C-alpha cells in the first residue's frame, strides 16, 4: 500500500491500546525528498547548478563554488508557492466520486546569504553564511464519494480498535459467560465518505560554508547546516448515512441512544517542531574558461521531531451525539528521522554567452530510517524501518538547464527541466515529480543583480483512508513556484 498523504494514519500500529501513533513512511519521505532550493537563478536553470554554483547559493548546491567568488556578496529573496490537488475517491479500483480540488499557497522569506572572500597569496579562500528556506511542506486534499463496499467504522471494529464503541458505532459481542469476545458493527458500507487535509510548514537551514582552491582551478568546499522548521496537518474525515440506509436500527444493540445513525466524524491534528543538522562536501573543477565539473556528497540529515497529535471525533444519531474522549487518543512523542546519503555530479559549458548545464543525484530512499523513539514502542519503529526497506528504492534525480546572456543588454534568460522520481518501488512514471522552469536576470556592472524564476511541477499520487484500495484517493497535483532574488557585490 502506498501512503500518499497523512490521511493514511490508520490506528493500525497499536490495535489493542487507546493511543494512536501516526508515524508513516510518508513522514520519512516528507523530510527525505529533495526540495527546490532558494535561488532564482538556479531554479530558472532547472536547479542544474552543481557544476556552476558561482554565487552565494553555493551553500545549498555545491559549497566548493564559493571558491569562485572574488567579491563580497550579499543576496536575499522571497518565495511564493501554490499547491493544487484534484482528487477522486475510489473503492476496489473504481471511482465512487467526482473530482474535488483543494489548494493552498504561501509567501515567505526565501534566503539571506553572505559570502566573504579572504585575501590570499594564491588561489582563493571564501567563507559563506546564509539562511535558506529549503523546503515547502504545504499540501492540500479534498475528497467526496459514496462507498457501498466498506466503511472506516467497519475497518476499525474488525481490527479491534475501541474508538467505534466509544462513539456508539459498534456493539460488544459476548460469549455465553457474558465476557466480551469482540466488537461488531452493522455500519459496514453504503455511506458517503468525505474529508479534507491541509498541511503547512517549511524547513529552514542556517548554513556555514567554506571553500578553498587547493590546486589551480580545483576548489573544495564544505558546509554545515543547522536545521529548524515546523509542520502542521489538519485532517477531517466524515462518514454520513445520506440515503438513510440505517434508519430504524441501533448501531449499538444495547444502547437506545444509537438509533438512526447520521454521521461519524474524525479530526486529527498533528504539529511538528523540527531541529537537526547535516553537512555537505563539494568539489568543483574549472577545466578552462568555458567548462566546469562539480561533485557533491550530501551526508545524512538528522531530523529530531517533537510531535504532538490530537484526535477528536463524534458519532451522531437522531437524538444523541457521542463525543470522543480526546485524551485517550492524543499524545506527545519524539523521534529522529535519518535521511540517506545523496551523491551528485554535474557539468556546465559556456559557449559564447550560452551556458548549458546538466546533473544527476543518486538517492537511496530505502536507507531512510526512524531512530531514538521516545513515547513510541520500539517494535513499531522497527516495523516502520522494515517497511521502508521493502517499499522504497534508489532513484536518480536529473536536471537540465540553460542560460543565455543577451549581449550589451545585461539581461539573462533561462530555462530548465528536472525530474524527481518516485521513491516507491514499481510506481509508474506518472508518480515522478516533473518541473519546467523559466527565469530572467539583470546584472548591472557586475555589482547589482535581480533574478526572477518560475517553476511549474506536476505529478500523480494516491492515499488510502484505511486498508488497501478500500477507500483510496487518486490525486493529480500541480505546483507553482515564484522566486525573486536580489544580489549586491562589492
C-alpha positions in Angstrom: 0.0 0.0 0.0 1.3 3.4 -0.9 0.9 6.1 1.7 0.4 9.3 -0.4 -0.8 11.6 2.3 -1.2 12.0 6.0 -4.7 10.7 5.7 -3.1 7.2 5.9 -3.0 7.3 9.7 -4.8 4.1 10.3 -4.8 3.2 14.0 -3.0 0.0 13.0 0.2 0.4 14.9 -1.2 -0.3 18.3 -4.6 -2.0 17.9 -5.0 -3.0 21.5 -4.2 0.3 23.1 -6.1 3.6 23.1 -3.1 5.6 21.9 -2.7 6.4 18.2 0.8 6.6 16.8 0.6 8.3 13.4 4.2 7.9 12.1 4.3 6.5 8.5 6.6 6.2 5.5 5.1 9.4 4.3 6.6 11.2 7.3 10.1 10.0 6.4 9.7 10.9 2.7 8.3 14.4 3.7 11.8 15.1 5.1 13.8 12.9 2.8 12.5 14.2 -0.5 14.6 16.9 -2.3 13.3 20.5 -2.1 13.5 23.1 -4.8 16.1 25.3 -3.1 16.2 29.0 -2.7 17.9 30.6 -5.7 16.1 32.3 -8.6 19.0 31.9 -11.0 19.4 28.2 -10.2 15.7 27.4 -10.3 15.4 29.2 -13.7 18.0 26.8 -14.9 16.2 23.7 -13.6 18.3 23.6 -10.4 21.1 22.2 -12.6 23.7 24.0 -10.5 26.2 21.5 -9.1 28.6 22.2 -12.0 28.1 26.0 -11.9 27.5 27.3 -8.3 29.3 30.6 -8.8 27.2 32.7 -6.3 26.2 32.6 -2.7 23.6 29.9 -3.3 26.6 27.5 -3.5 25.8 26.9 0.2 22.8 24.8 -1.0 24.1 23.3 -4.3 27.9 22.9 -4.1 29.9 24.6 -1.4 33.0 24.4 -3.5 31.5 27.1 -5.7 32.3 29.7 -3.1 35.9 29.5 -4.1 34.9 31.2 -7.4 33.8 34.4 -5.7 36.2 37.3 -5.8 34.0 40.0 -4.2 31.9 40.3 -1.1 28.4 39.2 -1.9 25.1 39.8 -0.2 21.8 38.3 -1.6 18.3 37.7 -0.4 14.9 36.8 -1.8 11.3 35.9 -1.5 9.3 32.8 -2.5 5.7 32.4 -3.4 4.3 28.8 -3.8 1.0 27.4 -4.7 -0.1 23.7 -4.3 -3.3 22.4 -6.1 -4.7 18.9 -5.8 -7.5 17.4 -7.9 -8.6 14.1 -6.1 -11.1 11.4 -6.9 -12.3 8.8 -4.3 -12.1 5.2 -5.4 -13.0 1.8 -4.0 -11.8 -1.5 -5.2 -10.3 0.2 -8.2 -13.4 2.1 -9.4 -14.3 5.8 -9.0 -17.0 6.4 -6.4 -17.0 10.2 -6.5 -16.3 13.3 -8.6 -13.0 15.2 -8.8 -12.5 17.6 -5.9 -10.0 20.4 -5.9 -8.2 21.8 -2.8 -5.3 24.2 -2.9 -3.0 26.2 -0.6 -0.4 28.9 -1.0 2.3 30.7 1.0 4.7 33.6 0.7 7.9 33.6 2.7 11.5 34.9 3.1 13.4 32.6 0.9 17.1 33.3 1.5 19.6 35.7 3.1 23.3 34.9 2.2 26.7 36.5 2.7 30.0 35.5 1.0 33.3 36.7 2.4 36.4 36.2 0.2 39.7 36.5 2.2 42.9 37.8 0.6 45.4 35.1 -0.3 48.8 35.0 -1.9 47.5 32.5 -4.5 44.2 30.7 -5.1 41.2 31.6 -3.0 39.6 31.2 0.4 36.0 32.1 0.8 33.5 31.7 3.7 29.7 31.9 3.5 26.9 32.4 5.9 23.3 32.0 4.9 19.7 31.4 6.0 17.7 29.4 3.5 14.1 28.1 3.4 14.9 24.9 1.5 11.6 23.0 1.5 7.9 23.9 1.4 5.7 21.4 3.3 2.4 22.8 2.1 -0.2 20.4 0.9 -4.0 20.0 0.5 -6.5 17.3 -0.3 -10.4 17.1 -0.5 -12.5 14.0 -1.5 -16.2 13.1 -1.5 -17.9 9.9 -2.7 -20.4 7.2 -1.8 -18.9 3.9 -0.8 -21.1 0.9 -1.0 -18.4 -1.6 -0.1 -16.9 -0.7 3.2 -16.5 1.9 6.0 -13.8 3.2 8.3 -16.1 2.3 11.2 -16.1 -1.4 10.0 -12.4 -1.4 9.4 -11.6 -0.1 12.9 -14.0 -2.5 14.5 -12.7 -5.6 12.7 -9.1 -4.6 13.7 -10.0 -4.4 17.4 -9.9 -0.7 17.9 -12.1 0.7 20.7 -12.9 4.0 19.0 -16.1 3.0 17.3 -17.6 1.5 20.5 -16.8 4.7 22.4 -18.9 6.6 19.8 -21.8 4.2 19.9 -20.9 2.9 16.4 -20.4 -0.8 17.4 -21.7 -3.4 19.8 -19.9 -5.8 22.2 -20.3 -9.4 21.1 -20.2 -11.6 24.3 -19.8 -15.3 24.9 -22.2 -17.5 27.0 -20.5 -16.4 30.2 -21.0 -12.7 29.4 -17.4 -12.0 28.6 -16.7 -9.6 25.7 -15.3 -11.6 22.8 -15.1 -8.9 20.2 -16.9 -5.9 18.8 -19.2 -5.9 15.8 -20.9 -3.2 13.7 -23.7 -3.0 11.2 -22.2 0.1 9.7 -20.3 -1.8 7.0 -20.9 0.3 3.9 -23.4 2.4 2.0 -22.1 5.6 3.5 -20.9 8.9 1.9 -17.2 9.4 2.7 -15.7 12.9 2.6 -12.8 14.7 4.1 -10.0 17.2 3.7 -6.4 17.7 4.7 -4.5 20.9 5.0 -0.7 20.8 5.5 1.6 23.7 6.2 5.1 24.4 7.2 8.7 24.5 6.0 12.3 23.6 6.6 15.0 26.3 7.3 18.7 25.9 7.0 21.3 28.0 8.8 24.4 27.3 6.8 28.1 27.9 7.4 30.2 27.3 4.4 33.9 27.4 3.4 35.8 26.8 0.2 39.5 26.8 -0.8 41.4 26.5 -4.1 43.7 23.6 -3.3 45.2 23.5 -6.8 44.9 25.7 -9.8 41.2 25.7 -10.8 40.4 22.9 -8.3 38.1 24.0 -5.5 36.9 22.1 -2.5 34.2 23.2 -0.1 32.3 22.1 3.0 29.2 23.3 4.7 27.4 22.7 8.0 23.6 23.1 8.2 21.7 23.6 11.3 18.0 22.9 10.7 14.8 24.3 12.1 11.2 24.2 11.0 7.6 23.3 11.6 4.9 21.1 10.1 1.2 21.1 10.8 -1.5 18.9 9.5 -5.3 19.2 10.0 -7.3 16.2 8.8 -11.1 16.0 8.8 -12.9 12.7 7.9 -16.7 12.1 7.7 -19.0 9.1 7.0 -22.7 10.1 6.5 -25.8 8.0 6.0 -27.1 10.3 3.3 -29.5 7.6 1.9 -31.0 6.7 5.4 -29.9 3.1 5.0 -29.6 2.6 8.8 -32.8 4.3 9.9 -34.8 2.2 12.4 -31.9 0.2 13.7 -29.5 0.5 16.6 -25.8 0.8 15.9 -25.1 -0.5 19.4 -27.8 -3.1 20.1 -27.6 -2.4 23.9 -27.9 1.4 23.7 -31.2 3.0 22.6 -29.4 6.3 22.0 -27.8 4.8 18.9 -31.0 4.7 16.9 -30.8 6.1 13.3 -27.1 6.7 12.7 -26.3 10.0 11.0 -22.6 10.9 10.9 -19.2 9.6 12.0 -16.7 12.4 12.3 -12.9 12.2 13.0 -10.4 15.1 13.2 -6.7 14.6 13.6 -4.3 17.4 14.3 -0.5 17.0 14.1 2.2 19.5 14.9 6.0 19.1 14.5 8.8 21.2 15.9 11.8 20.3 13.8 15.5 20.6 14.6 18.6 18.9 13.2 21.8 19.1 11.3 23.7 17.9 8.2 26.8 18.6 6.2 27.8 18.6 2.5 31.1 18.2 0.8 31.8 19.5 -2.7 34.4 19.6 -5.4 34.4 22.0 -8.4 37.0 21.9 -11.2 37.2 24.5 -13.9 38.7 22.9 -17.0 39.1 26.2 -18.8 37.2 29.4 -19.2 34.2 27.5 -20.7 33.5 24.4 -18.7 33.3 23.1 -15.1 32.7 19.8 -13.4 31.2 19.5 -9.9 30.7 16.7 -7.4 28.9 16.7 -4.1 28.3 14.4 -1.2 25.3 15.3 1.0 25.8 13.5 4.3 22.7 12.0 6.0 20.5 14.7 7.6 19.4 14.1 11.2 16.0 15.5 12.0 14.6 15.5 15.5 10.9 15.7 15.6 8.9 16.8 18.6 5.4 15.8 17.7 2.1 16.5 19.3 -1.1 15.0 17.9 -4.7 15.4 19.0 -7.6 13.2 17.9 -11.3 14.4 18.2 -14.4 12.7 16.9 -18.1 12.1 17.3 -20.9 9.7 16.5 -24.2 11.5 15.7 -27.5 9.8 15.9 -31.1 11.1 15.5 -31.5 12.2 19.1 -28.0 11.9 20.6 -24.3 12.6 19.9 -21.4 10.8 21.4 -18.1 12.8 21.6 -14.7 11.1 21.8 -12.6 11.5 24.9 -9.7 13.2 23.1 -7.2 12.5 25.9 -7.5 8.8 25.2 -6.3 9.2 21.6 -3.8 12.1 21.9 -0.2 12.3 23.0 3.3 13.9 22.6 6.2 11.8 21.2 9.7 12.4 19.9 11.8 10.6 17.4 14.6 11.1 14.8 14.4 10.6 11.0 17.7 10.0 9.3 17.9 10.6 5.5 20.2 8.8 3.1 23.4 9.9 1.5 23.0 11.9 -1.7 25.7 11.8 -4.3 25.5 14.4 -7.1 27.6 15.2 -10.2 27.2 18.0 -12.8 28.7 19.7 -15.8 28.4 23.2 -17.2 29.6 24.6 -20.5 29.8 28.3 -21.5 29.7 28.8 -25.3 29.7 32.5 -26.3 27.3 33.6 -23.6 25.2 30.4 -23.7 25.6 28.3 -20.5 24.3 24.7 -20.7 24.3 22.5 -17.6 23.3 19.0 -16.6 23.5 17.0 -13.4 22.3 13.8 -11.7 21.8 12.9 -8.0 21.7 9.4 -6.6 19.4 8.9 -3.5 18.7 5.5 -2.0 15.4 6.1 -0.1 15.4 2.6 1.3 18.1 3.9 3.7 15.6 6.3 5.3 15.0 5.3 8.9 13.4 6.2 12.2 15.6 6.3 15.3 15.6 7.2 19.0 11.9 6.9 19.7 10.6 8.4 22.9 6.9 7.6 23.6 6.7 5.1 20.7 7.1 1.4 21.1 10.5 0.1 19.7 8.7 -2.7 17.8 6.6 -0.1 16.0 9.8 1.8 14.8 11.4 -1.5 13.7 8.3 -2.3 11.6 8.4 1.1 10.0 12.0 0.8 9.1 11.4 -2.7 7.7 8.5 -1.3 5.6 10.8 1.5 4.3 13.4 -1.1 3.2 10.7 -3.2 1.5 8.7 -0.5 -0.2 11.3 2.2 -1.2 14.1 2.2 -3.7 17.1 4.1 -5.0 16.4 6.8 -7.6 18.4 9.3 -9.7 17.2 12.9 -9.9 18.2 14.6 -13.1 18.3 18.3 -14.0 19.0 20.3 -17.2 19.3 24.0 -17.6 20.3 26.8 -19.9 21.1 30.5 -19.6 21.8 33.0 -22.4 23.2 36.4 -21.8 21.9 39.0 -24.3 24.9 41.0 -25.5 25.1 44.6 -24.3 21.8 44.4 -22.5 22.8 43.0 -19.1 19.9 40.5 -19.4 19.9 36.8 -19.0 17.2 34.4 -20.0 16.9 30.9 -18.6 15.0 27.7 -19.0 15.2 24.3 -17.3 13.7 20.9 -16.6 14.1 18.5 -13.8 12.7 15.2 -12.6 12.5 13.7 -9.1 11.4 10.1 -9.5 9.0 8.4 -7.0 10.8 6.7 -4.1 8.3 3.8 -4.2 9.2 0.5 -5.9 7.1 -0.1 -9.0 5.5 3.3 -9.3 4.7 4.4 -12.9 6.4 7.5 -14.3 3.2 9.5 -13.7 4.2 9.5 -10.0 7.6 11.2 -10.7 7.7 14.9 -9.9 8.4 16.8 -13.1 9.2 20.5 -13.4 9.5 23.0 -16.2 11.3 26.2 -15.2 12.0 29.6 -16.7 13.7 32.8 -15.5 15.2 36.1 -16.3 18.0 38.1 -14.7 19.6 41.5 -14.8 23.1 42.3 -13.7 24.5 45.9 -13.7 28.3 46.5 -13.7 28.8 43.0 -12.2 27.6 44.6 -8.9 23.8 44.7 -8.6 21.6 41.9 -9.9 17.9 40.8 -9.8 16.7 37.4 -10.8 13.1 36.1 -11.1 12.3 32.4 -11.6 9.1 30.4 -12.2 8.7 26.6 -11.8 5.6 24.5 -12.7 5.5 21.0 -11.4 3.0 18.1 -11.9 2.7 14.5 -10.7 0.2 11.9 -9.5 -0.2 10.5 -6.0 -2.6 8.3 -4.1 -3.6 7.8 -0.5 -5.6 5.2 1.4 -8.1 6.3 4.1 -7.9 2.8 5.5 -6.9 -0.6 4.4 -5.7 -1.0 0.9 -7.8 0.2 -2.0 -11.0 0.2 0.1 -11.3 4.0 0.2 -8.5 5.5 -1.9 -7.9 8.9 -3.3 -6.1 9.2 -6.7 -4.6 12.6 -7.0 -3.4 14.9 -9.8 -1.1 17.5 -8.2 0.3 20.7 -9.6 2.8 23.1 -8.0 3.8 26.6 -9.0 6.7 28.5 -7.5 8.0 32.0 -8.0 11.4 33.1 -6.5 12.7 36.6 -6.6 16.4 37.1 -5.6 18.4 40.3 -5.3 22.3 40.4 -5.2 24.8 43.1 -4.3 28.6 42.5 -4.8 31.1 45.0 -3.5 
